[in-house]
Amino acid sequence: MKQTILATLCAAVTLSLAAQVKPGIEVLRDNNFEGLHGKRVGLITNPTGVDNNLKSTIDILFEAPDVELVGLYSPEHGVRGDVHAGDKVDASVDKATGVPMYSIYGATYKPTPEMLKDVDVLIYDIQDNGCRSFTFISTMGAAMEACAEQGKKFMVLDRPNPIGGDKIEGNIVEDSCFSFVSKFPIPYLYGLTPGELAMYLNEERLIAGGKKTDLTVVPMEGYKRDMDFRATGMPWVLPSPHIPTSETALYYPMSGILGELYAISIGVGYTEPFKLFCAEWIDAPELARRMNGLNLPGMKFRPIYIKPFYSTGKGENLQGIEAYVVDKNIAPITLTQFYVMQELADMYPDKKLFDIGDQSRMNMFDKVTGSKEIRRRFTKNYKVADIEDYWNKDVDTFRKASAKYHLYK
């Protein structure tokens, strides 16, 4: 028994020593939970809310002296990560602490006055993936709206942007395309940490009604803007079932838009989610040759042959390409999927993906891209050149506007 306890302690110390960055929850704890003494606290989190020894923020706050954890608020996938993507989350009680859990991914996406009536400070601690269509930042924004409306304090325990703080791609969401996968007027890759994004939304008055939240951000220690998640040394906890590694967060925006069409497999349902572009009818070596022939900066491709276990193409022998981002700083990550569609349209004119895809998904495609104009322009000729300028037209403006909220160099 003593050996087991010692081994566990040694493993915890090893994890902590490997980390170059302290997340906000550790900084909060090191500062003796400053700002929370005597407060009733609510917490929006999921399994990614941990310290560098993998101790849950739930448990840390529950055990904190002179802090009363009175409510947990569940985003997509649930507080404990046990809900499938897109499924509604039900209210319940956390078995480990006995604290009530409220769903903010079901009947409502925003904490109601009843949910927050006993809360003084609502805290957000979730590892994001740096992409606008991932719903956790929408949950954060909706919670900020609720706090602004109800006079509650809001605190963000900051975490890294796993892609890095300098990668910005995509147009700003347009009026006809706002939704829970594009809730705010920001680019598809927005290059901010959750705390920085919260400050941007708050100070630019982009939450509902233009109201400002009483916001506190607890910054990380040791984080630099150019770090991807691996450089932080922090342990990765999957934020959703199909983001098993920090590297996957880099590929999610590379194929996820195309994936909304359900026309070909993007690796979801296989062992390489978001890294693949496969179908029964694709000539894998030829597509790989064409994609490599484009000489996309920072990108490489190889042929691959798969049989998905579930989702698009389940049980079928598919072939296509596996993508490799070899230099994220110069790679056109989000446009890569459009280059794939471009080459497939040239190879197979009778199998253009917008024609063979699920027609009921076109509206969702527009919501994810944040613009109906992208689909309209691209489907005329299936050429990336027709959308490239439009897709990146807001990047420089947003980069300049958001820079004033940078917490890290």
C-alpha positions as CSV (number, residue, x, y, z in Angstrom):
1,M,0.0,0.0,0.0
2,K,2.8,2.4,0.9
3,Q,4.6,1.7,-2.4
4,T,1.3,2.4,-4.3
5,I,0.8,5.7,-2.5
6,L,4.5,6.7,-3.1
7,A,4.2,5.8,-6.8
8,T,1.1,7.9,-7.1
9,L,2.8,10.9,-5.4
10,C,5.9,10.5,-7.6
11,A,3.8,10.4,-10.7
12,A,2.0,13.6,-9.6
13,V,5.2,15.4,-9.0
14,T,6.6,14.3,-12.4
15,L,3.5,15.7,-14.1
16,S,3.8,19.0,-12.3
17,L,7.6,19.4,-12.9
18,A,7.1,18.7,-16.7
19,A,4.7,21.7,-17.0
20,Q,6.2,25.0,-18.1
21,V,2.9,26.8,-17.6
22,K,0.6,27.1,-14.6
23,P,-3.1,27.3,-15.5
24,G,-5.3,29.9,-13.9
25,I,-6.7,27.5,-11.3
26,E,-3.1,26.9,-9.9
27,V,-2.4,30.7,-9.8
28,L,-5.7,31.2,-8.0
29,R,-4.8,28.6,-5.5
30,D,-1.3,29.9,-5.0
31,N,-2.8,33.3,-4.3
32,N,-5.0,31.9,-1.6
33,F,-8.2,32.1,-3.7
34,E,-8.1,35.9,-3.8
35,G,-11.4,37.5,-4.5
36,L,-13.4,34.4,-3.4
37,H,-13.2,34.5,0.4
38,G,-16.7,34.4,1.9
39,K,-18.2,34.0,-1.5
40,R,-20.7,31.6,-2.9
41,V,-19.2,30.2,-6.1
42,G,-20.6,28.6,-9.2
43,L,-18.4,26.8,-11.6
44,I,-18.7,26.1,-15.4
45,T,-16.2,23.3,-16.1
46,N,-15.7,19.9,-17.6
47,P,-12.9,17.3,-17.3
48,T,-10.4,19.7,-18.8
49,G,-10.6,21.9,-15.7
50,V,-7.7,20.4,-13.8
51,D,-4.4,21.5,-12.3
52,N,-1.1,20.1,-13.6
53,N,-1.4,17.1,-11.3
54,L,-4.8,16.3,-12.9
55,K,-6.8,17.4,-9.8
56,S,-10.2,18.7,-10.8
57,T,-11.0,22.4,-10.3
58,I,-14.3,21.1,-8.8
59,D,-12.4,19.4,-6.0
60,I,-10.0,22.3,-5.6
61,L,-12.8,24.8,-5.1
62,F,-14.9,22.4,-3.0
63,E,-11.9,22.0,-0.6
64,A,-10.9,25.7,-0.6
65,P,-11.1,27.4,2.8
66,D,-13.8,30.1,3.2
67,V,-15.1,29.4,-0.3
68,E,-18.6,27.8,-0.8
69,L,-19.1,25.9,-4.0
70,V,-22.8,26.0,-4.5
71,G,-23.4,25.0,-8.2
72,L,-21.8,23.3,-11.2
73,Y,-22.9,24.3,-14.7
74,S,-22.7,21.8,-17.5
75,P,-21.6,22.7,-21.1
76,E,-21.7,20.4,-24.1
77,H,-20.5,16.9,-23.2
78,G,-21.3,17.4,-19.5
79,V,-19.3,18.4,-16.4
80,R,-17.8,15.0,-16.2
81,G,-17.5,14.5,-20.0
82,D,-20.0,11.7,-20.2
83,V,-22.4,13.2,-22.8
84,H,-22.0,12.6,-26.5
85,A,-21.4,15.5,-28.9
86,G,-24.6,17.4,-29.6
87,D,-26.7,15.5,-27.0
88,K,-28.6,17.6,-24.4
89,V,-27.3,17.6,-20.9
90,D,-29.6,17.0,-18.0
91,A,-29.6,18.6,-14.5
92,S,-28.4,16.3,-11.7
93,V,-26.2,16.3,-8.6
94,D,-22.4,15.7,-8.7
95,K,-21.8,12.4,-7.0
96,A,-18.3,13.3,-5.7
97,T,-19.3,16.5,-4.0
98,G,-23.1,16.6,-3.7
99,V,-23.1,19.9,-5.4
100,P,-26.1,20.6,-7.7
101,M,-25.3,20.4,-11.4
102,Y,-27.3,22.6,-13.8
103,S,-27.5,22.1,-17.5
104,I,-26.6,25.0,-19.8
105,Y,-26.6,22.8,-22.9
106,G,-30.2,21.6,-23.1
107,A,-33.4,23.6,-22.4
108,T,-31.2,26.7,-22.0
109,Y,-27.7,27.7,-23.1
110,K,-27.5,30.5,-20.5
111,P,-27.7,30.3,-16.7
112,T,-31.1,31.4,-15.6
113,P,-31.8,33.7,-12.6
114,E,-33.0,30.6,-10.7
115,M,-29.7,28.8,-11.4
116,L,-27.6,31.8,-10.2
117,K,-29.8,33.1,-7.3
118,D,-27.4,31.7,-4.7
119,V,-24.2,32.6,-6.6
120,D,-21.9,35.6,-5.9
121,V,-19.2,34.7,-8.4
122,L,-19.5,32.5,-11.5
123,I,-16.2,30.9,-12.6
124,Y,-15.3,29.5,-16.0
125,D,-12.5,26.9,-16.3
126,I,-12.5,24.9,-19.6
127,Q,-9.7,24.1,-22.0
128,D,-10.7,25.5,-25.4
129,N,-9.4,24.4,-28.8
130,G,-9.0,27.9,-30.3
131,C,-11.7,27.5,-33.0
132,R,-14.9,29.6,-33.1
133,S,-17.3,26.7,-33.8
134,F,-16.3,24.8,-30.7
135,T,-19.2,25.6,-28.4
136,F,-17.4,26.2,-25.1
137,I,-16.6,29.9,-25.9
138,S,-20.3,30.3,-26.7
139,T,-21.1,28.9,-23.3
140,M,-18.6,31.3,-21.8
141,G,-20.2,34.3,-23.6
142,A,-23.7,33.2,-22.7
143,A,-22.7,33.0,-19.0
144,M,-21.1,36.5,-19.3
145,E,-24.4,37.7,-20.6
146,A,-26.3,36.1,-17.7
147,C,-23.9,37.7,-15.2
148,A,-24.2,41.1,-16.7
149,E,-28.0,40.9,-16.7
150,Q,-28.2,39.5,-13.1
151,G,-25.4,41.6,-11.5
152,K,-23.1,38.6,-10.8
153,K,-19.3,38.6,-10.9
154,F,-17.7,36.5,-13.6
155,M,-14.2,35.0,-13.3
156,V,-12.2,33.2,-16.0
157,L,-9.4,30.9,-14.9
158,D,-7.2,31.1,-18.0
159,R,-5.8,28.3,-20.1
160,P,-3.7,28.1,-23.3
161,N,-5.0,28.5,-26.9
162,P,-3.7,25.0,-28.0
163,I,-3.0,26.3,-31.6
164,G,-1.1,29.2,-30.3
165,G,-1.9,32.9,-29.7
166,D,-0.8,34.2,-33.2
167,K,-2.9,32.1,-35.6
168,I,-5.9,34.0,-36.9
169,E,-7.9,32.8,-40.0
170,G,-11.3,33.3,-41.3
171,N,-13.9,36.0,-41.8
172,I,-15.9,37.6,-39.0
173,V,-19.4,36.2,-38.5
174,E,-22.0,38.0,-40.5
175,D,-25.5,38.9,-39.4
176,S,-27.3,36.0,-41.1
177,C,-25.1,33.3,-39.6
178,F,-24.9,33.9,-35.9
179,S,-25.6,30.7,-33.9
180,F,-24.2,28.7,-31.0
181,V,-21.3,27.6,-33.3
182,S,-20.7,31.2,-34.3
183,K,-22.0,33.3,-31.5
184,F,-19.7,36.3,-31.7
185,P,-18.2,38.4,-34.5
186,I,-14.7,36.9,-34.4
187,P,-12.7,35.0,-37.0
188,Y,-12.8,31.2,-37.2
189,L,-9.3,30.9,-35.6
190,Y,-9.1,33.9,-33.3
191,G,-5.7,33.6,-31.6
192,L,-6.8,34.4,-28.1
193,T,-6.9,32.5,-24.8
194,P,-10.3,32.2,-23.1
195,G,-9.4,35.0,-20.7
196,E,-8.3,37.3,-23.5
197,L,-11.4,36.5,-25.5
198,A,-13.6,37.3,-22.5
199,M,-11.9,40.6,-22.1
200,Y,-12.3,41.4,-25.8
201,L,-16.0,40.5,-25.7
202,N,-16.5,42.5,-22.6
203,E,-14.7,45.6,-23.4
204,E,-15.9,45.7,-27.0
205,R,-19.4,45.3,-25.7
206,L,-20.1,42.2,-27.8
207,I,-22.3,40.4,-25.3
208,A,-26.1,40.7,-25.6
209,G,-27.4,44.2,-25.2
210,G,-23.9,45.7,-25.1
211,K,-23.8,45.2,-21.3
212,K,-20.4,44.8,-19.5
213,T,-19.8,42.0,-17.0
214,D,-17.9,42.5,-13.7
215,L,-15.1,40.4,-15.1
216,T,-11.9,39.1,-13.5
217,V,-9.3,37.0,-15.4
218,V,-6.8,34.9,-13.5
219,P,-3.9,34.7,-16.0
220,M,-1.6,31.8,-16.4
221,E,2.1,31.9,-15.4
222,G,4.8,30.9,-17.8
223,Y,2.6,31.1,-21.0
224,K,3.9,32.7,-24.2
225,R,1.8,33.6,-27.3
226,D,3.8,31.4,-29.7
227,M,3.3,28.3,-27.6
228,D,1.2,25.4,-28.9
229,F,-0.2,23.2,-26.2
230,R,2.7,20.7,-26.3
231,A,5.2,23.5,-25.5
232,T,3.4,24.2,-22.2
233,G,4.2,20.8,-20.8
234,M,0.7,20.7,-19.3
235,P,-1.3,17.4,-19.4
236,W,-3.9,17.3,-22.1
237,V,-7.4,16.2,-21.1
238,L,-9.7,15.7,-24.1
239,P,-12.3,18.5,-24.2
240,S,-14.6,16.4,-26.3
241,P,-14.6,12.8,-27.5
242,H,-13.1,13.6,-30.9
243,I,-10.3,15.8,-29.7
244,P,-8.2,13.1,-28.0
245,T,-4.8,14.9,-28.2
246,S,-3.7,18.5,-28.3
247,E,-2.5,18.0,-31.9
248,T,-6.1,17.1,-32.9
249,A,-7.1,20.7,-31.9
250,L,-4.9,21.8,-34.8
251,Y,-6.7,19.6,-37.3
252,Y,-10.3,20.3,-36.2
253,P,-10.4,23.6,-38.1
254,M,-8.6,22.0,-41.1
255,S,-11.5,19.6,-41.9
256,G,-14.4,20.4,-39.6
257,I,-16.1,22.8,-42.0
258,L,-16.1,20.2,-44.8
259,G,-17.3,17.6,-42.3
260,E,-20.5,19.5,-41.9
261,L,-21.5,18.2,-45.4
262,Y,-21.3,14.5,-44.4
263,A,-20.1,13.9,-47.9
264,I,-16.8,12.2,-47.2
265,S,-15.1,10.9,-44.0
266,I,-12.8,13.4,-42.2
267,G,-11.5,10.7,-39.9
268,V,-14.2,11.0,-37.2
269,G,-15.1,7.4,-36.5
270,Y,-11.6,6.2,-37.2
271,T,-8.4,6.6,-35.2
272,E,-7.4,9.9,-36.8
273,P,-10.3,12.4,-36.3
274,F,-10.1,15.5,-38.5
275,K,-6.8,14.5,-40.2
276,L,-8.3,12.6,-43.1
277,F,-10.3,13.1,-46.3
278,C,-11.6,9.7,-47.5
279,A,-14.3,8.1,-49.6
280,E,-14.8,4.8,-51.5
281,W,-14.5,6.6,-54.9
282,I,-11.3,8.6,-54.2
283,D,-8.0,7.6,-55.9
284,A,-5.7,8.0,-52.9
285,P,-2.3,8.3,-54.6
286,E,-3.7,10.7,-57.2
287,L,-5.3,13.0,-54.6
288,A,-2.1,13.0,-52.5
289,R,-0.1,13.8,-55.6
290,R,-2.4,16.7,-56.5
291,M,-2.4,18.1,-52.9
292,N,1.3,17.9,-52.6
293,G,1.6,19.5,-56.0
294,L,-0.2,22.6,-54.8
295,N,2.9,23.3,-52.5
296,L,0.7,24.6,-49.7
297,P,3.1,26.2,-47.2
298,G,3.5,24.1,-44.0
299,M,1.4,21.2,-45.3
300,K,2.1,17.6,-46.5
301,F,-0.2,14.8,-47.5
302,R,0.0,11.0,-47.9
303,P,-2.3,8.3,-49.3
304,I,-4.3,6.4,-46.7
305,Y,-6.8,3.5,-46.6
306,I,-9.3,3.1,-43.8
307,K,-12.5,1.3,-42.7
308,P,-14.3,3.6,-40.2
309,F,-15.7,2.1,-37.1
310,Y,-18.6,4.5,-37.0
311,S,-19.9,7.8,-38.5
312,T,-19.5,8.6,-42.2
313,G,-18.4,5.5,-44.2
314,K,-18.9,3.1,-41.3
315,G,-17.7,-0.4,-42.2
316,E,-16.7,0.6,-45.8
317,N,-13.3,0.5,-47.4
318,L,-12.4,4.1,-48.0
319,Q,-9.3,5.7,-49.3
320,G,-8.0,9.2,-49.5
321,I,-5.3,11.4,-47.8
322,E,-3.9,12.0,-44.4
323,A,-2.8,15.6,-43.8
324,Y,0.2,16.8,-41.9
325,V,0.6,20.3,-40.6
326,V,4.4,20.6,-40.5
327,D,4.5,24.3,-39.8
328,K,1.3,25.8,-38.3
329,N,2.6,29.3,-38.5
330,I,2.5,29.4,-42.3
331,A,0.0,26.6,-43.1
332,P,-3.4,27.7,-44.5
333,I,-5.1,25.4,-42.0
334,T,-8.7,26.4,-42.6
335,L,-8.4,26.7,-46.3
336,T,-6.9,23.2,-46.7
337,Q,-10.4,21.6,-46.8
338,F,-11.4,23.9,-49.6
339,Y,-8.3,22.9,-51.5
340,V,-9.3,19.3,-51.1
341,M,-12.8,20.1,-52.4
342,Q,-11.2,21.9,-55.3
343,E,-9.0,19.0,-56.3
344,L,-11.8,16.4,-55.9
345,A,-14.1,18.5,-58.1
346,D,-11.5,18.5,-60.8
347,M,-10.9,14.8,-60.5
348,Y,-14.6,13.9,-60.2
349,P,-16.9,16.5,-61.8
350,D,-19.9,14.4,-61.1
351,K,-19.2,14.1,-57.4
352,K,-18.9,17.7,-56.2
353,L,-19.2,17.6,-52.5
354,F,-21.9,20.2,-52.2
355,D,-24.0,18.1,-54.6
356,I,-23.5,14.7,-53.0
357,G,-23.5,16.0,-49.4
358,D,-26.5,16.1,-47.0
359,Q,-28.5,19.0,-48.4
360,S,-30.1,19.6,-45.0
361,R,-26.6,20.5,-43.7
362,M,-26.1,23.5,-45.9
363,N,-27.5,25.9,-43.3
364,M,-25.1,24.5,-40.7
365,F,-22.2,24.8,-43.1
366,D,-23.0,28.5,-43.5
367,K,-23.3,29.0,-39.7
368,V,-19.9,27.3,-39.1
369,T,-18.2,29.4,-41.8
370,G,-20.0,32.5,-40.5
371,S,-21.0,33.6,-44.0
372,K,-23.4,32.5,-46.8
373,E,-21.0,34.2,-49.1
374,I,-18.3,31.5,-48.8
375,R,-20.5,28.7,-50.1
376,R,-22.0,30.9,-52.8
377,R,-18.6,32.0,-54.1
378,F,-17.0,28.6,-53.9
379,T,-19.7,26.6,-55.5
380,K,-19.5,28.7,-58.7
381,N,-16.2,27.2,-59.8
382,Y,-14.9,25.1,-56.9
383,K,-11.8,27.3,-56.8
384,V,-10.1,28.4,-53.6
385,A,-9.0,31.6,-55.4
386,D,-12.7,32.7,-55.5
387,I,-12.9,32.7,-51.7
388,E,-9.4,33.3,-50.3
389,D,-9.6,37.0,-50.1
390,Y,-13.1,37.0,-48.6
391,W,-12.2,34.3,-46.1
392,N,-9.2,36.3,-44.8
393,K,-10.6,39.9,-45.3
394,D,-11.0,40.5,-41.5
395,V,-7.8,39.0,-40.2
396,D,-5.7,42.1,-40.0
397,T,-8.4,44.2,-38.6
398,F,-9.2,41.7,-35.9
399,R,-5.6,41.1,-35.1
400,K,-5.1,44.9,-34.4
401,A,-8.4,45.2,-32.5
402,S,-7.7,42.2,-30.2
403,A,-4.1,42.9,-29.5
404,K,-4.9,45.4,-26.8
405,Y,-6.4,42.6,-24.7
406,H,-3.3,40.4,-24.9
407,L,-2.2,39.1,-21.5
408,Y,0.9,37.3,-22.8
409,K,3.8,38.2,-25.0
